[in-house]
């Protein structure tokens, strides 16, 4: 089995189209989407239309929940923009997405961890910033998940981590945003060093799962210009460089 994994598209239609074109050339059996789909100062409506037409196995991330909450109370500008630039039908689609998914008998997908869409599965954050989580923490998050391939997203960091019992946790990185900063639970930055769109291909063979992290060129200047037009100079910089300037 050969599966393409998308996550953290964040309304970047230009990156998504480039990644989908690349996947088509790879001859995969299945494409899945691990959440954080529409929130971002880019093209939430067009991104929703494309993904709804594809009907990929898809889960909700924390930004799906936060987008929908904007219907009752103004939210973070990133989520509020997406809420105001999507239709009710698109928000209904988001509302219907599960938080986790058994993709196949041997594949489990969550956005953050199986228990929380706000925790990084493979990273830890403290006063010193963000780094790879210790093995004991990752094992604890994966407790109770028996599937051999565990898919996560949320941190935008492409990683693969081997666990006990021959299991593998894979974060494909972000399709749509290669850098950002956050103040929860402590201030930290995420940066991948280039504007390329990221996704992963996992192939099952006799020895287990083989992971290939993909790095795809796209017209990131268009995405950055759209972010700037929508008043988000921070996003424009992140999209142009893949770095989060301090």
MOFEN-V979769 format. One record per backbone hydrogen bond with DSSP energy under -1.0 kcal/mol. CO is the residue of the C=O (numbers start at 1). NH is the residue of the N-H. Records with the same first field share a line. If there is no record, write none. Layout:
CO->NH ; NH
This chain:
1->204
2->29 ; 30
3->202
4->32
5->200
6->34
7->175
8->176
9->12
11->13 ; 43
12->16
13->17
14->18
15->19
16->20
17->21
18->22
19->23
20->24
21->25
23->26
30->4
32->6
33->59
35->8
36->10
37->11
40->42
43->47
44->48
45->49
46->50
47->51
48->52
49->53
50->54
51->55
57->33
61->65
62->66
63->67
64->68
65->69
67->70
68->71
69->72 ; 73
76->80
77->81
78->40 ; 82
79->83
80->84
81->85
83->86
87->91
88->92
89->93
90->94
91->95
92->96
94->97
98->60
101->103 ; 109
104->107
106->149
107->103 ; 104
108->151
109->101
111->153
116->113
122->133
124->131
126->129
129->126
131->124
134->138
135->139
136->140
137->141
138->142
142->145
148->168
149->108
150->170
151->110
153->155
159->171
161->169
164->167
167->163
168->150
169->161
170->152
171->159
174->198
178->192
180->190
182->188
188->182
190->180
197->216
199->214
200->5
201->212
202->3
203->210
205->208
208->205
210->203
212->201
214->199
216->197
218->220
219->223
220->224
221->225
222->226
223->227
224->228
225->229
226->230
227->232
228->231
232->236
233->237
234->238
235->239
236->240
237->241
238->242
242->193
